[in-house]
Amino acid sequence: MTQLSGAEALTALDPVFAQCAVGAGHNLWGLPHLTMREKAFVCLTADLCHPHLGLPLAMHLRMALDHGVDAEAIRELYRHLAPYVGYPIVVTAFQRLTELGLPEARDDKPVEPTPLAGPLARAVHALEDVDPGLAAFTEDQLAQRWARPHLSVRERAIACLVVDVFHQTLGESLHLHAELARSAGATDETLRDLLRGVAEFGLPRAWAAARALIS
C-alpha cells in the first residue's frame, strides 16, 4: 500500500478541513524569528500536551527529521519535558516514537545533575517558602535537565513556554521560561512568533498567553 503524505492523509479524512489545516501549518513554518528546529519542537511539544500521538505526531516527527533535526535531539526534547507534561505521557510518546521508527538512543550515560543558578535557582528558592518538599523535588528535576547536551537552553525554554501556553500556567512558570529564553538570545519578536505559532493548536490559549506575556 502506498504511504500517504501528511496533507494527503488529511485530505482523505476531510478535504475542506485539510485545506484549513495545511494553511494553519504554513503560518508556523513561515515565522521568521524561530529556527526550523524550534518550529519542529513547538509541534512535537504540542503533541505531548494534547496529547496527539496518532497522525499528528507521525506528521510532526517526519517534518522534524526532514528539516534536519536529529533523533537524539527529539529524544532529549521529550526527556526534558517529562516533569512538565507528566512522566506517564512521555512513556506513551516514546512507545509511539519507537513504532514510528525513531532510531534507538545513542546517549545512555548516567544522568549527572548540575547545580542550579540564575533564574532556575531563584525559582526553587522562592518555592521553598511555599513547600520545602516540593522545592526539593523541583530542584532535583531541574538539575537533571537544563545543562544536558543535545538541546540549547533557548530550545528548552521555548518548549517549556509551549507547555505553559497549553496548560495555561501563565504566572511564575511562564515568566521564568520567558526569562530563560531571553537570557539565551530570544527577543520579544521570538516570543511573539512563538505565540503566533502555538495559536495553530488553540487560539484562546494563545490569546491568554499573549496578554500575560506581552501586554
HELIX and SHEET records of a PDB file:
HELIX    1   1 GLY A    6  LEU A   13  1                                   8    
HELIX    2   2 PRO A   15  TRP A   29  1                                  15    
HELIX    3   3 MET A   36  CYS A   49  1                                  14    
HELIX    4   4 LEU A   55  ASP A   66  1                                  12    
HELIX    5   5 ALA A   71  VAL A   85  1                                  15    
HELIX    6   6 TYR A   87  GLU A   99  1                                  13    
HELIX    7   7 GLY A  118  GLU A  128  1                                  11    
HELIX    8   8 PRO A  132  ALA A  143  1                                  12    
HELIX    9   9 VAL A  153  HIS A  167  1                                  15    
HELIX   10  10 GLU A  172  SER A  183  1                                  12    
HELIX   11  11 ASP A  188  VAL A  198  1                                  11    
HELIX   12  12 ALA A  199  PHE A  201  5                                   3    
HELIX   13  13 LEU A  203  LEU A  213  1                                  11    
END                                                                             
